[in-house]
Amino acid sequence: MSCPFGSGTVMESRGRSCIPTVIDLHSHILPGLDDGAADWERSLAMARHAAADGISEIVCTPHWMPGKYENRRTEILARLEEFRARIAEADIPLTLHAGAELHLDAAIAARVRGGELLTLADGGRYILLELPEEALPDGMEDFFWNLQLEGLRPILSHVERNPVLRRDPARLRRWVETGVLTQITAASLAGRFSNGTREFALQLLKQRLAHVLATDAHGMSTRKPELSAALKEVEAVVGAEAANRMVRGIPEKILRGESVEPDEPLPFEEPAEALPFMQRLRAIFRGSGL
């Protein structure tokens, strides 16, 4: 039997079998709760595919979006328990964790503390937060700071697909410097959204602005529950050790509620045309020897 992730730090091979150590922190695998798996048959197909790809643990993160997906903590936990029973009956080697992908809302902290919304692994510390794509409200720095004062550390989902952040990546860097974590999607690295999305994902990796690699799986088509191919691309950019942290080290700490201290992000290099006119003029004069 071959190891989907190869040998080394991410997969450990013993004899003829692979010991998987890969965690998918973001998946819409629970059936009938959002735009992910529609029924148990599809959920189980996704689970089998994930296990075959080498994923050993999945955090089930259905959408919570007021007025559209009202997935509260008790409902998700009940569906998760049924899924665990079906996984065991089907003999699929996966460990399942509770979670939710929370759409940006001013009342998130209060709703979490009130027991309405789920944190990752129901641990009360980390939340997976989805930003709107059309526009971002003012005061996001204060919002993130206040979340952390409440003991909730945000992990921003699929940041590489957010057009606002693609236009202003320095904004994301400022958030990361204040403690915000980010997740990028495996399918983005495969070019399944757009070339611009793929390039931005690679840029975030190079700038140390991507902390978790996850599937954001919704089914068996565009976003499948697989990480192995994308992980190889991440390794080519940041190296095997850093790639391993994105699918094992950091997710493990998140699920345990432990502190995550990622590497400091690197500054962006602005293109010459983005520099102020006088700065560009001085550079021209320096280059001419005048």
Secondary structure, DSSP 8 states (H G I E B T S, - for coil): ---TT-SSSSEEEETTEEEE-EEEEEE--STTSSSS--SHHHHHHHHHHHHHHTEEEEEE--EEBTTTB---HHHHHHHHHHHHHHHHHTT---EEEE--EEE--TTHHHHHHTTSS--GGG-SSEEEEE--SS---TTHHHHHHHHHHTT-EEEETTGGG-HHHHH-HHHHHHHHHTT-EEEEEHHHHTTSS-HHHHHHHHHHHHTT---EEE--B-SSSSS-S--HHHHHHHHHHH-HHHHHIIIIIHHHHHHHT--------------GGGS-HHHHHHHHHHHHT-
